[in-house]
Amino acid sequence: KQEVTQIPAALSVPEGENLVLNCSFTDSAIYNLQWFRQDPGKGLTSLLLIQSSQREQTSGRLNASLDKSSGRSTLYIAASQPGDSATYLCAADSSYKLIFGSGTRLLVRP
Amino acid sequence: DTAVSQTPKYLVTQMGNDKSIKCEQNLGHDTMYWYKQDSKKFLKIMFSYNNKELIINETVPNRFSPKSPDKAHLNLHINSLELGDSAVYFCASSQESLAGGPEETQYFGPGTRLLVL
């Protein structure tokens, strides 16, 4: 049974800092690994999707990596901004369903 | 234009009632999903439908009955509502990759906040 864990649960950083969010999963038989952002009281916004055959994906200041053999993914945010404050969720795609971690609540202080 | 829409946005009801939540996507996707986010913000898959056929049912009580009248709609009907059903319900959709398999990004609706009193 797939289980997804995210650490840290919460993170507070000053504006401009680079940061890394961690995600681990127990079953390496995944189609892809997805990172989402959720703002309070809102739905989920897709940030990056890494196919199982890929090692990383980049979008602007965001870079996500995937190491299937070790069951790990990281989301790197460069030059963080207050607008990056949100909950970040990773999810392993295991055949027609996403298994989510519990999220990392990020606060970027001005 | 809203890609994945849900109605209603908020739903407050009494225990024992029956209620429905509607979901529509205008992305032309083949696969639609329902997820439940509990009070601890943990998101869990409930159902997956591909081309109107149920393919995933994650041990959801049979009081929950999804219905897909066409590929663009996946509605969720809940009978005999219980206090523990209070949560945010998210609908999502995705497109199968050309190679087969759900390898594309899932797009989520804004959520329906259900409160059972």
Contacts between the chains, C-beta under 8 A, distances in Angstrom:
chain1	res1	chain2	res2	distance
A	31	B	101	5.7
A	31	B	102	6.2
A	31	B	103	5.0
A	32	B	103	5.6
A	34	B	105	6.6
A	34	B	106	7.0
A	36	B	108	7.7
A	42	B	110	6.7
A	42	B	111	7.5
A	43	B	90	6.3
A	43	B	108	4.6
A	43	B	109	5.8
A	43	B	110	4.4
A	43	B	111	5.2
A	44	B	43	7.9
A	44	B	90	7.0
A	44	B	92	7.9
A	44	B	108	4.1
A	45	B	108	7.7
A	46	B	105	4.7
A	46	B	106	7.0
A	46	B	107	6.8
A	46	B	108	7.9
A	49	B	104	7.6
A	49	B	105	4.9
A	51	B	103	6.3
A	87	B	41	7.1
A	89	B	43	6.9
A	91	B	43	7.9
A	93	B	102	6.3
A	93	B	103	7.2
A	95	B	101	7.3
A	95	B	102	6.8
A	96	B	31	6.6
A	96	B	33	8.0
A	96	B	48	4.3
A	96	B	50	6.6
A	96	B	55	5.3
A	96	B	56	5.1
A	96	B	102	5.1
A	97	B	33	7.2
A	97	B	45	4.2
A	97	B	48	5.6
A	97	B	56	5.2
A	97	B	58	7.1
A	98	B	33	7.8
A	98	B	35	7.7
A	98	B	43	7.9
A	98	B	45	6.4
A	98	B	106	6.2
A	99	B	45	7.2
A	100	B	42	7.1
A	100	B	43	4.2
A	100	B	44	7.2
A	102	B	40	7.5
A	102	B	41	7.2
A	102	B	42	5.6
A	103	B	41	6.3
